[in-house]
Amino acid sequence: LTYPVPSLHSAVSVFAGSRSQPVLTQPSFLSASLGTTARLTCTLSRDINVGSYTIYWYQQMPGSSPRYLLYYSSSTQLGSGVSNRFSGSKDSSANAGLLLISGLQPENEADYYCAVWASGSSPVSFQEEVLPFVTTWTNLLDFLYEK
């Protein structure tokens, strides 16, 4: 029995004062078995080193706004009320951020989005063309500005 985690998309952050913007790539579909650990990847462009970035992950259920899950720099920092079955990691050899969902359950079917924030820089915005369904931009950005 496999369980789909469909439509894994990417969000791109724009950074004040940076010369190059990171380009993030995620697979469009992931299928995993119930009860196993799903491994979602967020690959950064080759000119950007994943070690210098904090990776943020969001989950969007059908008909709902994106929900902040966690960020990962050198350890996982979960959002409020997020299950500890969610965790973050980095794969330096693949230059990618990872979202791990252990004990996969049916309610984990959703769209998952990654975003990055360079150490020492301030996020300005997410590109609207990447996330056209987001109408409450403030809700996404409030957390980033608090950190």
GROMACS elastic network, one bead per residue, 0.5 to 0.9 nm:
[ bonds ]
;  ai    aj funct       b0    kb
    1    32     6  0.84526   500
    1    33     6  0.58605   500
    1    34     6  0.71651   500
    2    31     6  0.61558   500
    2    32     6  0.52257   500
    2    34     6  0.64829   500
    3    30     6  0.85669   500
    3    31     6  0.55039   500
    3    32     6  0.51447   500
    3    33     6  0.52763   500
    3    34     6  0.60389   500
    3   104     6  0.83752   500
    3   105     6  0.83848   500
    3   106     6  0.72959   500
    3   109     6  0.78715   500
    4    29     6  0.74285   500
    4    30     6  0.59054   500
    4    32     6  0.61605   500
    4    33     6  0.81982   500
    4   106     6  0.88834   500
    4   109     6  0.65529   500
    4   110     6  0.88015   500
    5     8     6  0.75695   500
    5    29     6  0.63688   500
    5    30     6  0.51726   500
    5    31     6  0.58338   500
    5    32     6  0.74877   500
    5    38     6  0.85665   500
    5   108     6  0.72885   500
    5   110     6  0.59477   500
    5   111     6  0.69991   500
    5   112     6  0.83420   500
    6    28     6  0.66348   500
    6    30     6  0.59093   500
    6    31     6  0.76184   500
    6   109     6  0.71262   500
    6   110     6  0.65243   500
    6   111     6  0.60852   500
    6   112     6  0.83704   500
    7    26     6  0.89773   500
    7    27     6  0.76771   500
    7    29     6  0.51590   500
    7    30     6  0.79275   500
    7   110     6  0.77998   500
    7   111     6  0.54108   500
    7   112     6  0.74322   500
    8    26     6  0.59964   500
    8    27     6  0.59231   500
    8    29     6  0.59754   500
    8    30     6  0.77004   500
    8    40     6  0.80859   500
    8    41     6  0.89552   500
    8   110     6  0.83646   500
    8   111     6  0.53531   500
    8   112     6  0.51058   500
    8   113     6  0.62736   500
    8   114     6  0.87331   500
    9    24     6  0.89992   500
    9    25     6  0.75909   500
    9    26     6  0.57179   500
    9    27     6  0.72687   500
    9    28     6  0.64850   500
    9    42     6  0.89047   500
    9   111     6  0.71265   500
    9   112     6  0.64132   500
    9   113     6  0.52470   500
    9   114     6  0.73824   500
    9   130     6  0.84144   500
    9   131     6  0.88843   500
   10    23     6  0.88295   500
   10    24     6  0.60108   500
   10    25     6  0.61767   500
   10    26     6  0.60538   500
   10    42     6  0.74907   500
   10   112     6  0.80158   500
   10   113     6  0.50401   500
   10   114     6  0.52612   500
   10   115     6  0.67928   500
   10   130     6  0.72775   500
   10   131     6  0.84274   500
   11    23     6  0.88412   500
   11    24     6  0.72048   500
   11    25     6  0.89685   500
   11   113     6  0.61862   500
   11   114     6  0.57452   500
   11   115     6  0.51586   500
   11   116     6  0.82311   500
   11   126     6  0.65751   500
   11   127     6  0.71847   500
   11   128     6  0.89286   500
   11   130     6  0.59561   500
   11   131     6  0.67993   500
   12    21     6  0.81016   500
   12    22     6  0.69439   500
   12    23     6  0.65259   500
   12    24     6  0.65165   500
   12   114     6  0.79872   500
   12   115     6  0.57448   500
   12   116     6  0.70665   500
   12   125     6  0.85574   500
   12   126     6  0.57925   500
   12   127     6  0.61802   500
   12   130     6  0.73860   500
   13    21     6  0.75395   500
   13    22     6  0.74082   500
   13    23     6  0.87619   500
   13   115     6  0.62213   500
   13   116     6  0.61250   500
   13   117     6  0.69081   500
   13   123     6  0.65419   500
   13   124     6  0.72406   500
   13   125     6  0.60148   500
   13   127     6  0.68340   500
   14    18     6  0.82687   500
   14    21     6  0.62544   500
   14    22     6  0.80087   500
   14   117     6  0.85510   500
   14   122     6  0.88534   500
   14   123     6  0.62171   500
   14   124     6  0.56940   500
   14   125     6  0.58269   500
   14   126     6  0.64808   500
   14   127     6  0.75108   500
   15    18     6  0.56468   500
   15    19     6  0.86891   500
   15    20     6  0.87029   500
   15    21     6  0.70923   500
   15   117     6  0.77185   500
   15   118     6  0.77383   500
   15   121     6  0.65593   500
   15   122     6  0.61930   500
   15   123     6  0.52399   500
   15   124     6  0.57942   500
   15   125     6  0.79569   500
   16    19     6  0.88912   500
   16   121     6  0.68283   500
   16   122     6  0.63271   500
   16   123     6  0.69277   500
   16   124     6  0.64663   500
   17   121     6  0.80750   500
   18    21     6  0.69406   500
   18   121     6  0.83403   500
   20    47     6  0.85033   500
   20    48     6  0.84353   500
   21    48     6  0.84245   500
   22    44     6  0.64767   500
   22    45     6  0.62022   500
   22    47     6  0.80656   500
   22    48     6  0.62500   500
   22   116     6  0.78413   500
   23    43     6  0.82008   500
   23    44     6  0.57418   500
   23    45     6  0.51834   500
   23    46     6  0.88669   500
   23    48     6  0.83339   500
   24    42     6  0.61983   500
   24    43     6  0.55163   500
   24    45     6  0.63692   500
   24    96     6  0.88540   500
   24   114     6  0.78760   500
   24   115     6  0.77662   500
   24   116     6  0.84247   500
   25    41     6  0.81251   500
   25    42     6  0.56526   500
   25    43     6  0.50686   500
   25    44     6  0.65257   500
   25    45     6  0.78903   500
   25   114     6  0.89728   500
   26    29     6  0.86767   500
   26    40     6  0.78741   500
   26    41     6  0.59857   500
   26    42     6  0.50624   500
   26    43     6  0.64659   500
   26   113     6  0.83830   500
   26   114     6  0.82531   500
   27    30     6  0.71799   500
   27    40     6  0.81252   500
   27    41     6  0.73725   500
   27    42     6  0.81643   500
   30    38     6  0.81417   500
   30    39     6  0.85460   500
   30    40     6  0.76058   500
   31    38     6  0.81402   500
   32    35     6  0.88158   500
   32    36     6  0.70762   500
   32    37     6  0.76381   500
   32    38     6  0.60296   500
   32    39     6  0.87732   500
   32   104     6  0.79212   500
   33    36     6  0.56851   500
   33    37     6  0.80814   500
   33    38     6  0.81705   500
   33   104     6  0.72246   500
   33   105     6  0.89267   500
   34    37     6  0.83244   500
   34   103     6  0.69573   500
   34   105     6  0.57373   500
   34   106     6  0.73277   500
   35   102     6  0.71623   500
   35   105     6  0.64243   500
   36   101     6  0.82332   500
   36   102     6  0.60329   500
   36   103     6  0.51104   500
   36   104     6  0.54638   500
   36   105     6  0.87468   500
   37    85     6  0.89831   500
   37   100     6  0.64808   500
   37   101     6  0.53386   500
   37   103     6  0.58135   500
   37   104     6  0.60054   500
   38    99     6  0.79521   500
   38   100     6  0.56409   500
   38   101     6  0.50888   500
   38   102     6  0.64394   500
   38   103     6  0.83588   500
   38   104     6  0.67713   500
   39    98     6  0.65770   500
   39    99     6  0.58929   500
   39   101     6  0.67483   500
   39   102     6  0.87659   500
   40    97     6  0.83582   500
   40    98     6  0.55560   500
   40    99     6  0.50117   500
   40   100     6  0.63808   500
   40   101     6  0.83137   500
   40   112     6  0.83988   500
   41    90     6  0.89973   500
   41    91     6  0.89723   500
   41    96     6  0.62858   500
   41    97     6  0.58953   500
   41    99     6  0.65553   500
   41   100     6  0.89136   500
   41   114     6  0.87265   500
   42    55     6  0.85269   500
   42    95     6  0.85830   500
   42    96     6  0.52388   500
   42    98     6  0.61867   500
   42    99     6  0.82068   500
   42   113     6  0.85477   500
   42   114     6  0.63869   500
   42   115     6  0.84841   500
   43    46     6  0.88290   500
   43    50     6  0.83769   500
   43    94     6  0.71427   500
   43    95     6  0.59491   500
   43    97     6  0.63866   500
   43    98     6  0.86176   500
   44    47     6  0.81610   500
   44    48     6  0.63121   500
   44    49     6  0.74357   500
   44    50     6  0.66455   500
   44    94     6  0.86631   500
   44    95     6  0.59555   500
   44    96     6  0.58032   500
   44    97     6  0.79234   500
   45    48     6  0.56231   500
   45    49     6  0.81407   500
   45    95     6  0.79063   500
   46    49     6  0.72205   500
   46    95     6  0.74273   500
   48    51     6  0.88134   500
   48    52     6  0.80690   500
   48    53     6  0.86589   500
   48    95     6  0.82026   500
   49    52     6  0.57220   500
   49    53     6  0.72768   500
   49    92     6  0.81560   500
   49    95     6  0.64992   500
   49    96     6  0.88268   500
   50    53     6  0.53246   500
   50    54     6  0.78960   500
   50    55     6  0.83620   500
   50    90     6  0.73627   500
   50    91     6  0.81187   500
   50    92     6  0.66590   500
   50    95     6  0.53397   500
   50    96     6  0.61476   500
   50    97     6  0.70070   500
   50   116     6  0.89581   500
   51    54     6  0.80250   500
   51    73     6  0.79058   500
   51    74     6  0.87428   500
   51    90     6  0.78184   500
   51    92     6  0.70003   500
   51    95     6  0.80107   500
   52    73     6  0.83664   500
   52   117     6  0.87155   500
   52   118     6  0.61039   500
   52   119     6  0.61353   500
   53    72     6  0.87573   500
   53    73     6  0.67310   500
   53   116     6  0.61008   500
   53   117     6  0.55168   500
   53   119     6  0.58303   500
   54    71     6  0.66148   500
   54    72     6  0.55999   500
   54    74     6  0.82426   500
   54    97     6  0.86450   500
   54   115     6  0.83594   500
   54   116     6  0.55730   500
   54   117     6  0.51742   500
   54   118     6  0.62511   500
   54   119     6  0.69136   500
   55    70     6  0.83700   500
   55    71     6  0.54272   500
   55    72     6  0.51981   500
   55    73     6  0.64713   500
   55    88     6  0.81307   500
   55    89     6  0.86649   500
   55    90     6  0.85324   500
   55    97     6  0.61671   500
   55    98     6  0.82850   500
   55   114     6  0.67506   500
   55   115     6  0.58724   500
   55   117     6  0.66816   500
   55   118     6  0.89218   500
   56    68     6  0.79442   500
   56    69     6  0.77006   500
   56    70     6  0.58981   500
   56    72     6  0.65168   500
   56    73     6  0.89373   500
   56    88     6  0.87340   500
   56    97     6  0.87755   500
   56   113     6  0.81307   500
   56   114     6  0.54533   500
   56   116     6  0.59322   500
   56   117     6  0.78444   500
   57    67     6  0.86908   500
   57    68     6  0.64017   500
   57    69     6  0.55471   500
   57    70     6  0.55150   500
   57    71     6  0.61981   500
   57    72     6  0.85559   500
   57    88     6  0.84399   500
   57    99     6  0.72485   500
   57   112     6  0.69167   500
   57   113     6  0.56414   500
   57   115     6  0.64860   500
   57   116     6  0.88882   500
   58    66     6  0.59920   500
   58    67     6  0.53300   500
   58    69     6  0.51732   500
   58    70     6  0.73110   500
   58   111     6  0.82813   500
   58   112     6  0.55735   500
   58   113     6  0.50111   500
   58   114     6  0.63546   500
   58   115     6  0.82834   500
   59    65     6  0.85591   500
   59    66     6  0.54258   500
   59    67     6  0.51392   500
   59    68     6  0.65327   500
   59    69     6  0.65763   500
   59   108     6  0.89771   500
   59   110     6  0.64151   500
   59   111     6  0.57813   500
   59   113     6  0.63631   500
   60    63     6  0.81774   500
   60    64     6  0.62599   500
   60    65     6  0.60335   500
   60    67     6  0.60730   500
   60    68     6  0.89272   500
   60   110     6  0.56351   500
   60   111     6  0.50542   500
   60   112     6  0.62421   500
   60   113     6  0.79608   500
   61    64     6  0.54017   500
   61    65     6  0.73744   500
   61    66     6  0.73282   500
   61    67     6  0.84373   500
   61   108     6  0.86953   500
   61   109     6  0.75371   500
   61   111     6  0.65594   500
   61   112     6  0.89038   500
   62    65     6  0.83899   500
   62   110     6  0.69822   500
   62   111     6  0.81218   500
   64    67     6  0.84101   500
   65   133     6  0.80311   500
   65   134     6  0.66617   500
   65   135     6  0.81834   500
   65   136     6  0.79917   500
   66   111     6  0.86643   500
   66   112     6  0.85120   500
   66   113     6  0.84069   500
   66   134     6  0.74931   500
   66   140     6  0.77943   500
   67   139     6  0.89680   500
   67   140     6  0.80339   500
   68    71     6  0.86543   500
   68    78     6  0.86927   500
   68    79     6  0.63165   500
   68    80     6  0.86553   500
   68    82     6  0.86735   500
   68   140     6  0.73892   500
   68   143     6  0.85273   500
   69    77     6  0.87278   500
   69    78     6  0.60886   500
   69    79     6  0.51953   500
   69    80     6  0.81030   500
   69    81     6  0.88608   500
   69    82     6  0.61995   500
   69    83     6  0.88314   500
   69    86     6  0.78028   500
   69    87     6  0.89531   500
   70    76     6  0.67705   500
   70    77     6  0.54817   500
   70    79     6  0.52460   500
   70    80     6  0.89650   500
   70    82     6  0.79941   500
   70    86     6  0.79833   500
   70    87     6  0.74427   500
   70    88     6  0.73862   500
   70    99     6  0.89272   500
   71    75     6  0.82437   500
   71    76     6  0.60304   500
   71    77     6  0.54328   500
   71    78     6  0.67350   500
   71    79     6  0.80938   500
   71    87     6  0.86525   500
   71    88     6  0.69552   500
   72    75     6  0.54536   500
   72    77     6  0.63174   500
   72    78     6  0.87419   500
   72    87     6  0.81436   500
   72    88     6  0.53864   500
   72    89     6  0.64022   500
   72    90     6  0.80130   500
   72    97     6  0.81400   500
   72    98     6  0.87637   500
   73    76     6  0.71420   500
   73    77     6  0.85993   500
   73    88     6  0.84859   500
   73    89     6  0.79676   500
   73    90     6  0.82419   500
   74    89     6  0.77633   500
   74    90     6  0.83785   500
   75    87     6  0.87858   500
   75    88     6  0.73357   500
   75    89     6  0.74365   500
   76    86     6  0.88940   500
   76    87     6  0.59183   500
   76    88     6  0.54299   500
   76    89     6  0.74538   500
   77    87     6  0.82144   500
   77    88     6  0.83210   500
   78    81     6  0.80632   500
   78    82     6  0.61283   500
   78    83     6  0.79955   500
   78    84     6  0.75666   500
   78    86     6  0.78797   500
   78    87     6  0.76543   500
   79    82     6  0.55459   500
   79    83     6  0.88521   500
   80    83     6  0.89057   500
   82    85     6  0.83408   500
   82    86     6  0.74268   500
   83    86     6  0.60211   500
   84    87     6  0.68209   500
   84   101     6  0.88075   500
   84   102     6  0.87012   500
   85   100     6  0.77928   500
   85   101     6  0.55461   500
   85   102     6  0.50290   500
   85   103     6  0.68691   500
   85   104     6  0.83810   500
   86    99     6  0.70957   500
   86   100     6  0.57193   500
   86   102     6  0.66143   500
   87    98     6  0.82963   500
   87    99     6  0.59558   500
   87   100     6  0.51847   500
   87   101     6  0.66389   500
   87   102     6  0.83254   500
   88    97     6  0.74199   500
   88    98     6  0.55514   500
   88   100     6  0.60014   500
   88   101     6  0.89049   500
   89    96     6  0.87259   500
   89    97     6  0.60080   500
   89    99     6  0.66104   500
   89   100     6  0.76668   500
   90    94     6  0.86586   500
   90    95     6  0.75917   500
   90    96     6  0.58006   500
   90    98     6  0.55217   500
   90    99     6  0.87146   500
   91    94     6  0.54831   500
   91    95     6  0.58323   500
   91    96     6  0.52019   500
   91    97     6  0.62369   500
   91    98     6  0.71459   500
   92    96     6  0.64380   500
   92    97     6  0.83740   500
   93    96     6  0.78849   500
   94    97     6  0.87330   500
   97   114     6  0.83449   500
   99   112     6  0.89962   500
   99   114     6  0.87999   500
  101   104     6  0.61673   500
  101   108     6  0.82739   500
  102   105     6  0.86713   500
  104   107     6  0.84097   500
  104   108     6  0.66586   500
  105   108     6  0.55195   500
  105   109     6  0.78871   500
  106   109     6  0.59762   500
  107   110     6  0.79081   500
  115   126     6  0.84275   500
  116   123     6  0.87797   500
  117   120     6  0.85955   500
  117   121     6  0.71086   500
  117   122     6  0.74412   500
  117   123     6  0.64149   500
  117   144     6  0.84907   500
  118   121     6  0.55218   500
  118   122     6  0.77490   500
  118   123     6  0.82569   500
  119   122     6  0.84134   500
  122   144     6  0.82453   500
  122   145     6  0.74415   500
  123   126     6  0.82924   500
  123   141     6  0.81079   500
  123   144     6  0.69907   500
  123   145     6  0.73277   500
  124   141     6  0.84581   500
  125   128     6  0.84250   500
  125   137     6  0.84422   500
  125   141     6  0.73320   500
  126   129     6  0.87180   500
  126   130     6  0.77941   500
  126   131     6  0.78035   500
  126   137     6  0.83159   500
  126   140     6  0.88733   500
  126   141     6  0.84086   500
  127   130     6  0.56301   500
  127   131     6  0.69725   500
  127   132     6  0.86237   500
  128   131     6  0.52239   500
  128   132     6  0.53591   500
  128   133     6  0.84731   500
  128   134     6  0.78434   500
  129   132     6  0.53566   500
  130   133     6  0.88621   500
  131   134     6  0.58160   500
  132   135     6  0.77888   500
  134   137     6  0.62817   500
  134   140     6  0.87295   500
  135   138     6  0.86997   500
  136   139     6  0.56396   500
  136   140     6  0.72036   500
  137   140     6  0.53452   500
  137   141     6  0.63205   500
  137   142     6  0.85438   500
  138   141     6  0.50954   500
  138   142     6  0.56755   500
  138   143     6  0.89219   500
  139   142     6  0.54812   500
  139   143     6  0.74893   500
  140   143     6  0.66398   500
  140   144     6  0.75904   500
  141   144     6  0.52041   500
  141   145     6  0.63251   500
  141   146     6  0.87622   500
  142   145     6  0.53572   500
  142   146     6  0.63667   500
  143   146     6  0.51968   500
  143   147     6  0.67559   500
  144   147     6  0.56056   500
